[in-house]
């Protein structure tokens, strides 16, 4: 009986592993295809996909004209696409730099604001605090498209349209990091805070020397998630930045035409690199930060 139960359990684990592997392969296929095709020569790209895409004479929009035959392995590795992107066409690096300029301040200052607000929500109790925190949750659950028009009107009223501040201010005040860090800070035992107060520590010392070190994992996970979210933003710059010169790479990717399919693969690969590196570097922090099991790790 025990052996039969063990065999059934093993079969379930094997089946679950196979299903998970199948989904992983399915989701990884576009990434692998993008990376491998970025190392194809322009002639090979044209031979593989040239007949697939056609341009509409009215506006030059691209549509698929026949079934796609995917090719994952290039006949010969070529860096010509990267040579064009990195050295011959500076506009791609300019758009990449635009993305960095837009995202970096949002990540840094959102974490500063969120950690301070989260400390207040976790440290002090009361009905007003609960009402404000509930409003934060409601705002977090709203899709960005709901608040896009109000953000546009406020930015116009403040004369911030077509400036980075129209992107920075809503991003810095985003409630997601506040929600994540508040949940984590509430797990810090009150006895730790009281012991620090007995030793003469003020609120600033408790926040800086106790809360921040204990919440390092949650802060890192929030930084990763916030970075990925705003690195991939499209609607905000399209609406709030009317000057195409200030658009990030996420917007510029959609404007590469059918005659530059190889460049699209190379630019997309470069575009993925920061997110992949940050995720791989902070994977452990990400798991620790979003998994609320057990106590606070010292």
Secondary structure, DSSP 8 states (H G I E B T S, - for coil): -HHHHHHHHHHHHHHHHHHHHHHHHHHHHHHHHHHHHTTS-HHHHHHHHTTTEEE-TTT--EEE-S------S-SS---HHHHIIIII-HHHHHHHHHHHHHHHHHHHHHHHHHHHHHHHHHH--SHHHHHHHHHHHHHHHS-HHHHHHHHHHHHHHTT-TTSTHHHHHHHHT-SHHHHHHHHHHTTS-HHHHHHHHHTT--HHHHIIIIIHHHTHHHHHHHHHHHHHHHHT--HHHHHH---GGG--HHHHGGG--GGGHHHHHHHHHHHHHHHHHHHHHTHHHHHHHH---SS---
